[in-house]
Amino acid sequence: MIVDISELHTTLGLADTSADAPLLRIAHRRAERLIKDYVGYEVEQNTFTEYHPAARGPADDYFTELRRPLQQYLILRNVPVRSITGIDVDTAGAWTGTYLSLAAGQWRLEGTDPTKCRTGILYRYNDLWPSAANSTRVVYVGGWSADELDDEASVFKMAVYHAAAKFFNELKANRPALTTAGTGAVASEQMDGQVITYARAAENHGFMNALPPSVLKMLEGWQHLGRAFG
């Protein structure tokens, strides 16, 4: 996880023994998944195994033609890429027999930073990558380290704090209306006559489906723009 649940308990002033702690866990998981889906990668550093190019359906002939010039490079999905553990090629993409393992001198990552490649672009020297679906297997280390998530990539933690808090408050406010036709969040209030209108249960469905605008603003510039071609 990008954020440890204990950090959210501290942020919201909520004890881990609170009756609302399970709601926070739900909101936390949902917030992290939406953030990762939005930026297009898993964020935390890990070892990944990927097959390129991605398999496409028969209706994607246009996409296949569009990708044809890109066979000179692959775009790894989980950035920043730290190191390549191994690259294997099976031109048929079957992986049922022998395959070719590439040596370090047969490929290079884009950029000059020796510690990380932010684009995930992987070039092959003096040859093209095969075009058959799943014909190249890459094992690599990618993502942001725990220390970086507290420093240069701390925007991800702040995004989780904001999104999880919003989702938690939505769940808590709408809790009475989740499984019944009862009342949910306050929709309007009138002080003098003490008139309070509650949102009905049918109006409370669909929350936690999108990140709040504040989080989207935070994550501008952190999306993996090449992921569609991976």
ABEGO torsion letter per residue (X at the ends): XABBAAAAAAAAGBBAABAAAAAAAAAAAAAAAAAAAAAGBAGBBBBBBBBOBBBBBAAAAAAAAAAAAAAABBBBABOBBABBABBBBBAAGAGABBBBBBBAAABBBBEABAABBAAGBBBBBGBBBBABBGABBBBBBBEBBAAAAABAAAAAAAAAAAAAAAAAAAAAAAAAAAABABBBBBABBBAAAGBBBBBBAAAABGBGABBBAAAAAAABGABBAAAAAX
